[in-house]
Amino acid sequence: MKYFVSIIFTTILFISVSVNAVPAKKVLIITSNMIDMGDAEKHDARNNLWEVAPPYHIFVSHGFEVDFVSPDGGKVEFMMDPLGISSYTIKYEGFMDKANNTFISNQIEPSNYWGVYIGGGYGPLFDVANNKELQSIIAKIYESGGIIGGGGHGAGAFANVVLSTGEFLVKGKKVAGFPNSTEKSKSWAKQGSLLPFLVESQLNKNGAIAQNKQTLKDKHEVVIDQRIVSTMFLPSAAIVAKEMIRLNK
């Protein structure tokens, strides 16, 4: 008799917990639909795989569901070969299924997400940074207590986000992003001349305290300030995701 009572009690408890359990919120990764910069030489503007796939792996391996969104939805493209953890997450964790079927903004309910991550590649500067719908989603998630993460050029994608107060999201916050000095010395975007703006300049313009090789002891450092987690270069993209999770606890 005691055995059956125990079984019944356990079953009731399980049902009660299941009914009252709140589903864990998800993470949103914002990606670009760009392929090139629109110039005659078609300079590459795809998403940087090494700044998106490792963070995706970190989120998934910690039990979080991840959604991808882009300005136009559908398939998004990546530069860089799938090496190391990028190869693993593509083969075993459904990364390309998400990347080939990104949502559009009106399919996203901000309250379902505890965080937003945006990696680099030049694309986000062209079609995410001034997309009103995506910028609004970022603002709503942040203002509900969410966490914003960025790697490389990803910081440029949220540099223009305006909060309900009318102030820029980045105002008064230390934010790391791709530095002007590197941009102007590389041919990737014709020394930055093909870009709509330079990340470091845009951050400072909108009130951020841009972090770069001149201000950081370690150029791969992850900077955390008021629920914004960012890094300049791709080797630390996965660490950004991990620090976002730590802040979410």
Protein Blocks (a to p, Z undefined) as FASTA:
>chain_A
ZZmmmmmmmmmmmmmmmmmpccdddddddddfbfbeoianopafbdcfklmmmmmmmmmm
nopacddddfkgpjdddehidehjlmmmmmmnommmmmmmcccfklpcfklpcbdcdded
jklmmmmmmgmklmmmmmmmmmnopacddehjlmmmmmmpccfkopafkgopacddddfk
lmmmpcklgnolmpmbdfklmmmmnopacddfklpmblkbccdeehiacdfblklmmmmm
mmmmmmmZZ
